Amino acid sequence: MAKIVCVLYDDPTTGFPTSYARDDIPTIESYPGGQTAPSPKAVDFKPGALLGSVSGELGLRRFLEEQGHTLVVTSDKEGPDSVLDRELPDADVVISQPFWPAYLTAERIAKAPKLKLAITAGIGSDHVDLDAAIANGMTVAEVTYSNSISVAEHVVMMILGLVRNYIPSYQVVVDGGWNIADCVERSYDLEGMNVGTVAAGRIGTAVLRRLAPFDVKLHYTDRHRLPESVERELNLTFHPSAADMVPHCDVVTINAPLHPETEGLFGDELLATMKHGSYLINTARGKIADRDAIVRALESGQLAGYAGDVWYPQPAPADHPWRTMPHHGMTPHISGSSLSAQTRYAAGTREILESWLGGTPIRDEYLIVDGGRLAGTGAHSYSTRV
């Protein structure tokens, strides 16, 4: 029998919900490109429920315990006395989320000799040391595409929020004011702007498709160039690197995975080549942007705005400078954890567990590391240091 340790974020401060704003959510059966949505044999939850917090348990407890497995669910993940660290030595599986990552460092993996599977409930497995996972014969899997469209929608919202100066204007209303000049002194139209994405995978391409109707000029860079038919359809301009692309853009959105090639990419040097007064959106990973360089660029006016919902570390400390820097639109890491997305990534987590526990192959698009190497989606999206 297996021991599964599941690290999830805390319940709402008002308590676990007993009702929801909506009675149902749309059923998504497949994604653009044809990949089918998660298809476990069954689920033990109602779609649209809060599944990503501790009491939601990703809807896994009944399924696992009826088969005799042990499930430990916690939000306590930091430090040697955390529940995660106490439970790791005899854990077979660790489930974590990008929103509340259980950082599976090489040190932690070394202390978990039974650990064979790390699952990301969502997408993005950079919180796992992939080199250590490879060296230790682990499998790393994530629920690819489960919340890609959720993130793409969040990106478009943040672009419009910054360019149209929405957040300060909303605050004027909350504060009882009506000074229109205060609201519009930093408000522009997105129409006609040059918008570029760093990476045009599932999320980046979805962002481009959603922005095309805004009559913007679209740019992208990716180590895998899109088919000519897609470039023609969306009137895309391809650039061989971020350094080549960003000087042309009024808005840049980062939609790349974190790996050695992207870590610290947006530092002082690259930011200095961007248009003065441009906007930067980062819903990918916090460490792709240099923390202090972003603050400097906003304070100097090199950036007109920065928005994102990814930080390092996560959760971000109360004194993290991105909380108080000017002209930002930051959120905690929520872009891929809407209740709609949770339905899919919880179902996908169960599908991965059903395969692994049943000794059948995990579908290729969910694999990041397997058989001592990068595999599946991991081979396409990640690089390692070895």
ChimeraX attribute file (.defattr): number of C-alpha atoms within 10 A of each C-alpha:
attribute: neighborCount
match mode: 1-to-1
recipient: residues
	/A:1	11
	/A:2	16
	/A:3	20
	/A:4	24
	/A:5	23
	/A:6	25
	/A:7	26
	/A:8	28
	/A:9	23
	/A:10	17
	/A:11	17
	/A:12	12
	/A:13	6
	/A:14	6
	/A:15	9
	/A:16	14
	/A:17	12
	/A:18	7
	/A:19	8
	/A:20	11
	/A:21	6
	/A:22	8
	/A:23	9
	/A:24	12
	/A:25	13
	/A:26	8
	/A:27	11
	/A:28	13
	/A:29	12
	/A:30	13
	/A:31	14
	/A:32	10
	/A:33	7
	/A:34	8
	/A:35	12
	/A:36	13
	/A:37	19
	/A:38	23
	/A:39	14
	/A:40	16
	/A:41	9
	/A:42	11
	/A:43	18
	/A:44	13
	/A:45	17
	/A:46	12
	/A:47	21
	/A:48	20
	/A:49	23
	/A:50	26
	/A:51	25
	/A:52	29
	/A:53	20
	/A:54	19
	/A:55	19
	/A:56	21
	/A:57	22
	/A:58	28
	/A:59	22
	/A:60	21
	/A:61	16
	/A:62	14
	/A:63	17
	/A:64	20
	/A:65	12
	/A:66	9
	/A:67	11
	/A:68	12
	/A:69	15
	/A:70	17
	/A:71	21
	/A:72	16
	/A:73	23
	/A:74	19
	/A:75	20
	/A:76	16
	/A:77	19
	/A:78	12
	/A:79	10
	/A:80	10
	/A:81	11
	/A:82	13
	/A:83	18
	/A:84	24
	/A:85	17
	/A:86	13
	/A:87	16
	/A:88	21
	/A:89	16
	/A:90	16
	/A:91	22
	/A:92	19
	/A:93	25
	/A:94	24
	/A:95	21
	/A:96	27
	/A:97	24
	/A:98	23
	/A:99	24
	/A:100	22
	/A:101	23
	/A:102	24
	/A:103	20
	/A:104	21
	/A:105	16
	/A:106	17
	/A:107	10
	/A:108	18
	/A:109	21
	/A:110	15
	/A:111	14
	/A:112	19
	/A:113	14
	/A:114	18
	/A:115	23
	/A:116	18
	/A:117	23
	/A:118	25
	/A:119	26
	/A:120	29
	/A:121	33
	/A:122	28
	/A:123	22
	/A:124	24
	/A:125	28
	/A:126	17
	/A:127	17
	/A:128	22
	/A:129	18
	/A:130	28
	/A:131	18
	/A:132	18
	/A:133	26
	/A:134	18
	/A:135	12
	/A:136	17
	/A:137	16
	/A:138	22
	/A:139	25
	/A:140	26
	/A:141	31
	/A:142	28
	/A:143	27
	/A:144	24
	/A:145	25
	/A:146	28
	/A:147	24
	/A:148	23
	/A:149	22
	/A:150	20
	/A:151	24
	/A:152	25
	/A:153	16
	/A:154	18
	/A:155	29
	/A:156	17
	/A:157	11
	/A:158	27
	/A:159	25
	/A:160	15
	/A:161	19
	/A:162	26
	/A:163	19
	/A:164	19
	/A:165	21
	/A:166	17
	/A:167	15
	/A:168	18
	/A:169	20
	/A:170	12
	/A:171	12
	/A:172	15
	/A:173	11
	/A:174	9
	/A:175	8
	/A:176	8
	/A:177	12
	/A:178	11
	/A:179	11
	/A:180	10
	/A:181	10
	/A:182	14
	/A:183	18
	/A:184	14
	/A:185	10
	/A:186	16
	/A:187	17
	/A:188	13
	/A:189	10
	/A:190	19
	/A:191	12
	/A:192	12
	/A:193	17
	/A:194	18
	/A:195	26
	/A:196	31
	/A:197	28
	/A:198	26
	/A:199	24
	/A:200	23
	/A:201	21
	/A:202	19
	/A:203	25
	/A:204	26
	/A:205	21
	/A:206	20
	/A:207	24
	/A:208	23
	/A:209	16
	/A:210	15
	/A:211	21
	/A:212	16
	/A:213	10
	/A:214	13
	/A:215	12
	/A:216	17
	/A:217	20
	/A:218	23
	/A:219	25
	/A:220	27
	/A:221	23
	/A:222	19
	/A:223	14
	/A:224	12
	/A:225	15
	/A:226	16
	/A:227	8
	/A:228	10
	/A:229	9
	/A:230	12
	/A:231	16
	/A:232	10
	/A:233	10
	/A:234	17
	/A:235	15
	/A:236	18
	/A:237	14
	/A:238	17
	/A:239	18
	/A:240	13
	/A:241	14
	/A:242	21
	/A:243	18
	/A:244	13
	/A:245	22
	/A:246	29
	/A:247	17
	/A:248	17
	/A:249	21
	/A:250	23
	/A:251	28
	/A:252	26
	/A:253	28
	/A:254	24
	/A:255	26
	/A:256	24
	/A:257	22
	/A:258	22
	/A:259	19
	/A:260	13
	/A:261	13
	/A:262	18
	/A:263	16
	/A:264	18
	/A:265	18
	/A:266	21
	/A:267	17
	/A:268	16
	/A:269	11
	/A:270	16
	/A:271	24
	/A:272	16
	/A:273	15
	/A:274	22
	/A:275	17
	/A:276	16
	/A:277	16
	/A:278	23
	/A:279	25
	/A:280	30
	/A:281	24
	/A:282	24
	/A:283	26
	/A:284	26
	/A:285	24
	/A:286	20
	/A:287	19
	/A:288	25
	/A:289	24
	/A:290	17
	/A:291	18
	/A:292	13
	/A:293	18
	/A:294	22
	/A:295	20
	/A:296	16
	/A:297	21
	/A:298	20
	/A:299	15
	/A:300	11
	/A:301	15
	/A:302	19
	/A:303	25
	/A:304	23
	/A:305	27
	/A:306	27
	/A:307	22
	/A:308	27
	/A:309	23
	/A:310	25
	/A:311	25
	/A:312	15
	/A:313	13
	/A:314	16
	/A:315	14
	/A:316	15
	/A:317	11
	/A:318	9
	/A:319	8
	/A:320	13
	/A:321	14
	/A:322	20
	/A:323	14
	/A:324	12
	/A:325	18
	/A:326	17
	/A:327	21
	/A:328	24
	/A:329	22
	/A:330	20
	/A:331	15
	/A:332	14
	/A:333	21
	/A:334	17
	/A:335	23
	/A:336	25
	/A:337	24
	/A:338	16
	/A:339	18
	/A:340	21
	/A:341	24
	/A:342	24
	/A:343	28
	/A:344	26
	/A:345	30
	/A:346	26
	/A:347	28
	/A:348	27
	/A:349	24
	/A:350	26
	/A:351	21
	/A:352	25
	/A:353	22
	/A:354	19
	/A:355	14
	/A:356	16
	/A:357	14
	/A:358	9
	/A:359	9
	/A:360	11
	/A:361	11
	/A:362	17
	/A:363	13
	/A:364	14
	/A:365	17
	/A:366	23
	/A:367	23
	/A:368	27
	/A:369	27
	/A:370	20
	/A:371	11
	/A:372	15
	/A:373	19
	/A:374	23
	/A:375	21
	/A:376	17
	/A:377	17
	/A:378	23
	/A:379	14
	/A:380	14
	/A:381	19
	/A:382	22
	/A:383	17
	/A:384	14
	/A:385	8
	/A:386	5
